[in-house]
Amino acid sequence: MTTKTSKQPKTGTKTNPKADTRPQPKPSDPDPVRPTSPAASLRRLLRQDKTDPWAVRMLPRIVFGLAAAYTLFTIASQSGSSFVMVCATLLLGGAVWLLRRRTQLLLALASTVLAAAFSGYFSAAGDSARMNTSAAVTGTAAFGYWALAGMALLGAWMVKEHPGRRGVTVVIADVILVIGSVVGMFVPEAGVPIGFVGVLGVLALRGASAKAMTARVRRLGRAIRRPRPRDARKTADS
């Protein structure tokens, strides 16, 4: 005798056995490292438990921060020049902190500041060596070098699509500008023109227009070197 097995009715949805084995997301537990309230943070900070990494790291930061703030306040309260120096240092440190992820812009700004300082120093040194201490002449030459340094910085960032690194372009232009200021120590009339021509040349060679011009020249060269097909009539006559 044969026994018939009863068939179960099919359902429209298919069960996936792997769906139940997936790990369920656990509810997010509160972070045990960070304190939940100011009172709890103060207690953890004063307790200084060795197994508490937050309290162990935070106390030295607070101590060194207060010491640095007191040192800067003491230096700034000595004189007006000291106050200006401290403010400039704080502004410079804040700018570096804000631009820490934009390395090319930070490199360009640092190169521009150094180029302006060196070009101004070489201009003043050249005037002193020639026994010409006129402030107007020194200021005019230094202002020209500073304007060229600013032009190199703005020229590298005014181009929408720059083929290379913008910071490297500014560094190359500033190096040429410093070389022009060194030449200006001996030949005052040639310092600013050399810097101007050098900055323009670097911006032109490193810019998008130079890349487009190079591509056009290459296409023209390939078109000239390409062999032209001979006329069929001339070959039949010959």
C-alpha positions as CSV (number, residue, x, y, z in Angstrom):
1,M,0.0,0.0,0.0
2,T,1.2,3.4,-0.8
3,T,0.7,6.3,1.6
4,K,0.0,9.7,0.2
5,T,1.6,12.6,1.9
6,S,-0.5,15.7,2.4
7,K,0.8,18.7,0.6
8,Q,0.9,22.0,2.5
9,P,-0.6,24.9,0.7
10,K,1.9,27.2,-1.0
11,T,2.1,30.7,0.2
12,G,2.8,33.7,-1.9
13,T,5.9,34.8,0.0
14,K,9.0,32.8,0.1
15,T,10.9,32.5,3.3
16,N,14.6,33.2,3.2
17,P,16.5,31.2,5.9
18,K,19.5,33.6,5.7
19,A,17.4,36.6,6.6
20,D,16.9,35.5,10.2
21,T,20.6,34.9,10.7
22,R,21.7,38.5,10.1
23,P,22.9,40.3,13.1
24,Q,20.4,42.8,14.4
25,P,21.6,46.3,15.0
26,K,22.1,47.0,18.7
27,P,20.8,50.2,20.2
28,S,23.5,52.8,20.4
29,D,24.9,52.8,23.9
30,P,26.1,56.1,25.4
31,D,29.8,56.8,24.9
32,P,31.6,55.8,28.2
33,V,34.5,58.1,27.3
34,R,32.7,61.4,27.2
35,P,31.0,62.7,30.2
36,T,27.2,63.4,30.1
37,S,27.1,66.5,32.3
38,P,29.4,69.3,33.5
39,A,29.3,68.0,37.1
40,A,30.3,64.5,36.0
41,S,33.1,65.8,33.8
42,L,34.4,67.8,36.8
43,R,34.3,64.8,39.1
44,R,36.1,62.7,36.5
45,L,38.7,65.4,35.9
46,L,39.5,65.8,39.6
47,R,39.5,62.1,40.3
48,Q,42.2,61.3,37.6
49,D,41.5,57.6,37.4
50,K,44.2,55.8,35.4
51,T,41.6,53.8,33.6
52,D,39.8,57.0,32.4
53,P,41.5,58.1,29.2
54,W,39.5,61.3,28.9
55,A,40.5,62.7,32.3
56,V,44.1,61.7,31.8
57,R,44.4,63.5,28.5
58,M,42.3,66.6,29.5
59,L,44.2,67.7,32.6
60,P,47.6,68.3,30.8
61,R,45.9,70.1,28.0
62,I,44.2,72.5,30.5
63,V,47.4,73.1,32.4
64,F,49.5,73.8,29.3
65,G,46.7,76.0,27.8
66,L,46.6,78.2,30.9
67,A,50.4,78.4,31.0
68,A,50.5,79.5,27.4
69,A,47.7,82.0,27.8
70,Y,49.5,83.6,30.9
71,T,52.8,83.7,29.0
72,L,51.2,85.4,26.0
73,F,49.4,87.9,28.3
74,T,52.7,88.7,30.1
75,I,54.6,89.3,26.8
76,A,51.8,91.4,25.3
77,S,51.5,93.6,28.3
78,Q,55.1,94.7,28.2
79,S,54.9,97.2,25.3
80,G,52.9,98.1,22.2
81,S,55.2,96.3,19.8
82,S,55.0,93.1,21.9
83,F,51.2,93.3,21.8
84,V,51.3,93.7,18.0
85,M,53.7,90.7,17.8
86,V,51.5,88.5,19.9
87,C,48.3,89.4,18.0
88,A,50.1,88.7,14.7
89,T,51.4,85.4,16.0
90,L,47.8,84.4,17.1
91,L,46.4,85.4,13.7
92,L,49.1,83.5,11.9
93,G,48.5,80.4,14.1
94,G,44.8,80.6,13.5
95,A,45.3,80.9,9.7
96,V,47.6,77.9,9.7
97,W,45.1,75.9,11.8
98,L,42.2,76.8,9.4
99,L,44.3,76.0,6.3
100,R,45.8,72.8,7.6
101,R,44.0,70.7,5.0
102,R,44.6,73.1,2.1
103,T,48.3,72.4,1.7
104,Q,48.7,74.2,-1.6
105,L,47.2,77.5,-0.4
106,L,49.2,77.3,2.8
107,L,52.4,76.7,0.8
108,A,51.6,79.6,-1.5
109,L,50.9,82.0,1.4
110,A,54.1,81.0,3.2
111,S,56.1,81.4,0.0
112,T,54.6,84.9,-0.6
113,V,55.4,86.1,2.9
114,L,59.0,84.9,2.6
115,A,59.4,86.3,-0.9
116,A,58.1,89.7,0.3
117,A,60.5,89.7,3.3
118,F,63.6,88.7,1.3
119,S,62.9,91.1,-1.6
120,G,62.4,94.0,0.8
121,Y,65.6,93.1,2.7
122,F,67.6,92.9,-0.5
123,S,66.2,96.1,-1.7
124,A,67.1,97.9,1.5
125,A,70.5,96.3,1.6
126,G,71.2,97.5,-2.0
127,D,70.2,101.0,-1.2
128,S,72.4,101.0,1.9
129,A,75.4,99.7,0.0
130,R,75.0,102.5,-2.6
131,M,74.9,105.0,0.3
132,N,71.4,105.9,-0.8
133,T,69.2,105.9,2.3
134,S,66.2,107.6,0.7
135,A,63.1,106.0,2.2
136,A,61.1,106.8,-0.9
137,V,63.4,104.9,-3.2
138,T,63.6,101.9,-0.9
139,G,59.8,101.9,-0.4
140,T,59.2,102.1,-4.1
141,A,61.4,99.1,-4.9
142,A,60.0,97.1,-2.0
143,F,56.4,98.0,-3.0
144,G,57.1,96.8,-6.5
145,Y,58.4,93.4,-5.3
146,W,55.4,93.0,-2.9
147,A,53.0,93.8,-5.8
148,L,54.7,91.1,-7.9
149,A,54.4,88.6,-5.1
150,G,50.7,89.3,-4.8
151,M,50.3,89.1,-8.5
152,A,51.9,85.6,-8.5
153,L,49.5,84.5,-5.7
154,L,46.4,85.8,-7.3
155,G,47.4,84.7,-10.8
156,A,47.8,81.1,-9.7
157,W,44.3,81.1,-8.1
158,M,42.4,83.2,-10.7
159,V,42.7,80.4,-13.3
160,K,39.6,78.1,-13.0
161,E,41.3,74.9,-14.3
162,H,45.0,74.9,-13.4
163,P,46.9,71.9,-14.9
164,G,49.5,71.7,-12.1
165,R,49.7,72.4,-8.5
166,R,49.0,76.1,-7.7
167,G,51.3,76.2,-4.7
168,V,54.2,75.0,-6.7
169,T,53.5,77.7,-9.3
170,V,53.6,80.4,-6.7
171,V,56.8,79.0,-5.2
172,I,58.6,79.1,-8.6
173,A,57.4,82.6,-9.3
174,D,58.6,83.8,-5.8
175,V,62.0,82.2,-6.3
176,I,62.4,84.1,-9.6
177,L,61.2,87.3,-7.9
178,V,63.8,86.9,-5.1
179,I,66.5,86.3,-7.8
180,G,65.4,89.6,-9.5
181,S,65.7,91.4,-6.1
182,V,69.2,90.1,-5.7
183,V,70.0,91.4,-9.2
184,G,68.4,94.7,-8.2
185,M,71.0,95.1,-5.4
186,F,73.6,95.7,-8.1
187,V,71.5,97.0,-11.0
188,P,68.5,98.9,-9.5
189,E,66.8,99.5,-12.8
190,A,66.7,95.7,-13.7
191,G,65.3,94.2,-10.5
192,V,61.6,94.9,-10.8
193,P,61.5,94.2,-14.6
194,I,63.2,90.9,-14.2
195,G,60.8,89.9,-11.5
196,F,57.8,91.1,-13.6
197,V,58.9,89.1,-16.7
198,G,59.7,86.0,-14.6
199,V,56.3,86.0,-12.8
200,L,54.5,86.5,-16.1
201,G,56.5,83.7,-17.7
202,V,55.8,81.2,-14.9
203,L,52.1,82.0,-14.8
204,A,52.0,81.6,-18.6
205,L,53.9,78.3,-18.7
206,R,52.1,76.8,-15.7
207,G,48.6,78.0,-16.7
208,A,45.8,76.5,-18.7
209,S,46.6,78.7,-21.8
210,A,50.1,77.1,-22.1
211,K,48.6,73.7,-21.9
212,A,46.1,74.4,-24.6
213,M,48.9,76.0,-26.8
214,T,51.1,72.9,-26.3
215,A,48.2,70.7,-27.3
216,R,47.6,72.8,-30.5
217,V,51.3,72.6,-31.4
218,R,51.3,68.9,-31.0
219,R,48.3,68.4,-33.1
220,L,49.8,70.7,-35.8
221,G,53.1,68.7,-35.7
222,R,51.2,65.4,-36.1
223,A,49.2,66.9,-39.0
224,I,52.4,67.9,-40.7
225,R,54.1,64.6,-40.2
226,R,51.1,62.7,-41.4
227,P,51.7,61.3,-45.0
228,R,49.3,62.8,-47.6
229,P,47.5,60.4,-50.0
230,R,48.7,60.7,-53.7
231,D,46.3,61.8,-56.4
232,A,45.0,58.8,-58.4
233,R,45.1,60.7,-61.7
234,K,48.8,61.6,-61.3
235,T,49.7,58.0,-60.6
236,A,47.7,56.8,-63.7
237,D,49.4,59.3,-66.0
238,S,52.8,58.3,-64.9
